[in-house]
Amino acid sequence: MQTISKTKAAVQIFKATKKAMSPRELIDIALKKKLIKVKGLTPSATMNADIINENKRRSSNGLKPRFKKNTANKWMYVGD
């Protein structure tokens, strides 16, 4: 099975679960479903950074960010 990017995996997981999650929860599910491969020691920190960086890129290009943090400090998917 071919792996996908962490943000694409996050989108798939959010669409399937329809609930807010921490980066650790996203990584755990993505690894369990074999959507991604990780090499580093802190994959949840990398997931968090990838989501933040994607939001910054989309905002700087005039697009709406796909992810939003809620009051419980968990990420939510808000759509494309």
N, C-alpha and C positions, 0 to 999 in steps of 0.2 A: 504494500500500500504506500502511496506517495504522501509525504507530509506537506502541510500548508503553513503559511505564516501564522504567527501567534495572534495577530489581529483578526485574520480570517477565521481562525479557530474560535476566537472569542465571539465573533458574530454568530457563527453556527451554534455555539453553546447558548448564547443569549436568546436566539430565536427559538431554540428547542425548549429551554427552561422557563423563559419569560419572567426571570427574577434577577434582582441585583446580586452581584457576587464580588468577593475580594479577588485580587490577582492569584492568591494561593488556591482558592477554589477553582478558578478558571484553569490554572495549570494542572491541577489534579485531575480534572475531568478530561482535559485535552490529552494528557498522557495516557489515561485509562482507555480512551477511545482511539489512541495511536494517531491522533491528528498532527502532532508535532514531535520533534526530537529536541532534546536539550543537551547542551554540553557544559554550561556554566554551573557554578555552585549556587547561584541565587536566581532560579528561573522565574520566581514570582516577582522579584524586583525588575527583571527584564520585561516581563509582561506588562507591569505597571508603566515602565518607561516607554514601551512600544505604544501603548494606548495614549499616553500623554503626548508623545511625539506625533502620532497620527492626528490627534486633535489640533495640534499647533500647525501642522502642514495644511490640513483642510481649511482651517481658519485663515491662514495667510493667503490661500488661494481663493478666498471668497466662498468657500463651501461650509455647510453646517457640519459641526463635529458629530460623529456617530456615537460617541460615548459621553456619559455624564456621571459625575460622582454624586451620590445622594448624601443625606445627612448622617447616615451610618458609616460613611467613608467607604462605601462599596460602589463599584461601577455598574452602570445600567446602559443598555443599548437603547438609543433613541431614534434609530433609523438612519437611512441613507440621505 
